[in-house]
């Protein structure tokens, strides 16, 4: 059974930091590209950042460039999202999945709330 377990969310003030983790099990992930997505209240889920597992090639949407960093731990099959200088508009539920996403891989997500 494939499982994505996201964690690390919370409530922070603007300017604060959080580190999200996504532990992947039940799947060989080294050959895939993995990504973090977020879903703001009342909005569709959108890509935030992606990382190609084999060569660490990373992509970020413009609004998080320079603030967020996506990394991985090969031994732990875990993907991270370090989020610095958080803004209220970063408030969302954050999910990890492959890129392109597989509908069978969505986990529960982790909530990030940034207050002004």
Contact map, one row per residue, 1 for C-alpha under 8 A:
11100000000000000000000011100000000000000000000000000000000000000000000000000000000000000000000000000000000000000000
11110000000000000000000111100000000000000000000000000000000000000000000000000000000000000000000000000000100000000000
11111000000000000000001111000000000000000000000000000000000000000000000000000000000000000000000000000000101000000000
01111100000000000000011110000000000000000000000000000000000000000000000000000000000000000000000110000000111000000000
00111110000000000000111100000000000000000000000000000000000000000000000000000000000000000000000000000000001110000000
00011111000000000001111000000000000000000000000000000000000000000000000000000000000000000000011100000000001111000000
00001111100000000001110000000000000000000000000000000000000000000000000000000000000000000000000000000000000011000000
00000111110000000111100000000000000000000000000000000000000000000000000000000000000000000000000000000000000001000000
00000011111000000111000000000000000000000000000000000000000000000000000000000000000000000000000000000000000001111000
00000001111100000100000000000000000000000000000000000000000000000000000000000000000000000000000000000000000001111000
00000000111110000000000000000000000000000000000000000000000000000000000000000000000000000000000000000000000000011110
00000000011111011000000000000000000000000000000000000000000000000000000000000000000000000000000000000000000000011110
00000000001111110000000000000000000000000000000000000000000000000000000000000000000001000000000000000000000000000111
00000000000111110000000000000000000000000000000000000000000000000000000000000000000011110000000000000000000000000111
00000000000011111000000000000000000000000000000000000000000000000000000000000000000111100000000000000000000000000000
00000000000111111100000000000000000000000000000000000000000000000000000000000000000111000000000000000000000000000000
00000000000100111110000000000000000000000000000000000000000000000000000000000000011111000000000000000000000000000000
00000001110000011111000000000000000000000000000000000000000000000000000000000000011100000000000000000000000000000000
00000001100000001111100000000000000000000000000000000000000000000000000000000001111000000000000000000000000000000000
00000111100000000111110000000000000000000000000000000000000000000000000000000001111000000000000000000000000001000000
00001111000000000011111000000000000000000000000000000000000000000000000000000111100000000000000000000000000000000000
00011110000000000001111100000000000000000000000000000000000000000000000000000111000000000000000100000000000000000000
00111100000000000000111110000000000000000000000000000000000000000000000000011110000000000000000000000000000000000000
01111000000000000000011111100000000000000000000000000000000000000000000000001100000000000000000000000000000000000000
11110000000000000000001111100000000000000000000000000000000000000000000000001000000000000000000000000000000000000000
11100000000000000000000111110000000000000000000000000000000000000000000000000000000000000000000000000000000000000000
11000000000000000000000111111000000000000000000000000000000000000000000000000000000000000000000000000000000000000000
00000000000000000000000001111110000000000000000000000000000000000000000000000000000000000000000000000000000000000000
00000000000000000000000000111111000000000000000000001000000000000000000000001000000000000000000000000000000000000000
00000000000000000000000000011111000000000000000000001100000000000000000001000000000000000000000000000000000000000000
00000000000000000000000000011111100000000000000000001100000000000000000000000000000000000000000000000000000000000000
00000000000000000000000000001111110000000000000000011100000000000000000000000000000000000000000001100000000000000000
00000000000000000000000000000011111000000000000001111000000000000000000000000000000000000000000001110000000000000000
00000000000000000000000000000001111100000000000001111000000000000000000000000010000000000000000111100000000000000000
00000000000000000000000000000000111110000000001111100000000000000000000000000000000000000000000111100000000000000000
00000000000000000000000000000000011111000000001111000000000000000000000000000000100000000000011110000000000000000000
00000000000000000000000000000000001111100000111110000000000000000000000000000000000000000000011110000000000000000000
00000000000000000000000000000000000111110000111100000000000000000000000000000000000000000001111000000000000000000000
00000000000000000000000000000000000011111011110000000000000000000000000000000000000000000001110000000000000000000000
00000000000000000000000000000000000001111111100000000000000000000000000000000000000000000011100000000000000000000000
00000000000000000000000000000000000000111110000000000000000000000000000000000000000000000001000000000000000000000000
00000000000000000000000000000000000000011111000000000000000000000000000000000000000000000000000000000000000000000000
00000000000000000000000000000000000000111111100000000000000000000000000000000000000000000000000000000000000000000000
00000000000000000000000000000000000000110111110000000000000000000000000000000000000000000000000000000000000000000000
00000000000000000000000000000000000011110011111000000000000000000000000000000000000000000000000000000000000000000000
00000000000000000000000000000000000011100001111100000000000000000000000000000000000000000000000000000000000000000000
00000000000000000000000000000000001111000000111111000000000010000000000000000000000000000000000000000000000000000000
00000000000000000000000000000000001111000000011111000000000110010000000000000000000000000000000000000000000000000000
00000000000000000000000000000000001110000000001111100000011110000000010000000000000000000000000000000000000000000000
00000000000000000000000000000000111100000000001111110000011100000000010000000000000000000000000000100000000000000000
00000000000000000000000000000000111000000000000011111001111000000000011000000000000000000000000000000000000000000000
00000000000000000000000000000001110000000000000001111111110000000000000000000000000000000000000000000000000000000000
00000000000000000000000000001111110000000000000000111111100000000000000100000000000000000000000000000000000000000000
00000000000000000000000000000111000000000000000000011111000000000000000000000000000000000000000000000000000000000000
00000000000000000000000000000000000000000000000000011111100000000000000000000000000000000000000000000000000000000000
00000000000000000000000000000000000000000000000000111111110000000000001000000000000000000000000000000000000000000000
00000000000000000000000000000000000000000000000000111011111000000000000000000000000000000000000000000000000000000000
00000000000000000000000000000000000000000000000011110001111100000000010000000000000000000000000000000000000000000000
00000000000000000000000000000000000000000000000011100000111110000000000000000000000000000000000000000000000000000000
00000000000000000000000000000000000000000000000111000000011111011001000000000000000000000000000000000000000000000000
00000000000000000000000000000000000000000000001110000000001111111000000000000000000000000000000000000000000000000000
00000000000000000000000000000000000000000000000000000000000111111000000000000000000000000000000000000000000000000000
00000000000000000000000000000000000000000000000000000000000011111000000000000000000000000000000000000000000000000000
00000000000000000000000000000000000000000000000100000000000111111111000000000000000000000000000000000000000000000000
00000000000000000000000000000000000000000000000000000000000111111111000000000000000000000000000000000000000000000000
00000000000000000000000000000000000000000000000000000000000000011111100000000000000000000000000000000000000000000000
00000000000000000000000000000000000000000000000000000000000000011111100000000000001111000000000000000000000000000000
00000000000000000000000000000000000000000000000000000000000100011111110000000000111100000000000000000000000000000000
00000000000000000000000000000000000000000000000000000000000000000111111000000001111000000000000000000000000000000000
00000000000000000000000000000000000000000000000011100000010000000001111100000011110000000000000000000000000000000000
00000000000000000000000000000000000000000000000000100001000000000000111110000011100000000000000000000000000000000000
00000000000000000000000000000000000000000000000000001000000000000000011111001111000000000000000000000000000000000000
00000000000000000000000000000000000000000000000000000000000000000000001111111110000000000000000000000000000000000000
00000000000000000000000000000100000000000000000000000000000000000000000111111100000000000000000000000000000000000000
00000000000000000000000000000000000000000000000000000000000000000000000011111100000000000000000000000000000000000000
00000000000000000000001000000000000000000000000000000000000000000000000011111100000000000000000000000000000000000000
00000000000000000000001110001000000000000000000000000000000000000000000111111110000000000000000000000000000000000000
00000000000000000000111100000000000000000000000000000000000000000000000111111111000000000000000000000000000000000000
00000000000000000000111000000000010000000000000000000000000000000000011110001111100000000000000000000000000000000000
00000000000000000011110000000000000000000000000000000000000000000000111100000111110000000000000000000000000000000000
00000000000000000011100000000000000100000000000000000000000000000001111000000011111000000000000000000000000000000000
00000000000000001111000000000000000000000000000000000000000000000001110000000001111100000000000000000000000000000000
00000000000000001111000000000000000000000000000000000000000000000011100000000000111111000000000000000000000000000000
00000000000000111100000000000000000000000000000000000000000000000011000000000000011111000000000000000000000000000000
00000000000001111000000000000000000000000000000000000000000000000010000000000000001111100000000000000000000000000000
00000000000011111000000000000000000000000000000000000000000000000010000000000000001111110100000000000000000000000100
00000000000001100000000000000000000000000000000000000000000000000000000000000000000011111110000000000000000000000111
00000000000001000000000000000000000000000000000000000000000000000000000000000000000001111110000000000000000000001111
00000000000000000000000000000000000000000000000000000000000000000000000000000000000000111110000000000000000000000100
00000000000000000000000000000000000000000000000000000000000000000000000000000000000001111111000000000000000000011100
00000000000000000000000000000000000000010000000000000000000000000000000000000000000000111111100000000000000000111100
00000000000000000000000000000000000001111000000000000000000000000000000000000000000000000111110000000000000000111000
00000000000000000000000000000000000001110000000000000000000000000000000000000000000000000011111000000000000011110000
00000100000000000000000000000000000111100000000000000000000000000000000000000000000000000001111100000000000011110000
00000100000000000000000000000000000111000000000000000000000000000000000000000000000000000000111110000000011111000000
00010100000000000000010000000000011110000000000000000000000000000000000000000000000000000000011111000000011010000000
00010000000000000000000000000000011110000000000000000000000000000000000000000000000000000000001111111100110000000000
00000000000000000000000000000001111000000000000000000000000000000000000000000000000000000000000111111100100000000000
00000000000000000000000000000001111000000000000001000000000000000000000000000000000000000000000011111100000000000000
00000000000000000000000000000000100000000000000000000000000000000000000000000000000000000000000011111100000000000000
00000000000000000000000000000000000000000000000000000000000000000000000000000000000000000000000011111110100000000000
00000000000000000000000000000000000000000000000000000000000000000000000000000000000000000000000011111111110000000000
00000000000000000000000000000000000000000000000000000000000000000000000000000000000000000000000000001111110000000000
00000000000000000000000000000000000000000000000000000000000000000000000000000000000000000000000000000111110000000000
01110000000000000000000000000000000000000000000000000000000000000000000000000000000000000000000011001111111000000000
00010000000000000000000000000000000000000000000000000000000000000000000000000000000000000000001110000111111110000000
00111100000000000000000000000000000000000000000000000000000000000000000000000000000000000000001100000000111110000000
00001100000000000000000000000000000000000000000000000000000000000000000000000000000000000000001000000000011111000000
00001110000000000000000000000000000000000000000000000000000000000000000000000000000000000000111100000000011111100000
00000111110000000001000000000000000000000000000000000000000000000000000000000000000000000000111000000000000111110000
00000000110000000000000000000000000000000000000000000000000000000000000000000000000000000011110000000000000011111000
00000000111100000000000000000000000000000000000000000000000000000000000000000000000000000111110000000000000001111100
00000000111100000000000000000000000000000000000000000000000000000000000000000000000000010111000000000000000000111110
00000000001111000000000000000000000000000000000000000000000000000000000000000000000001111110000000000000000000011111
00000000001111000000000000000000000000000000000000000000000000000000000000000000000000110000000000000000000000001111
00000000000011000000000000000000000000000000000000000000000000000000000000000000000000110000000000000000000000000111
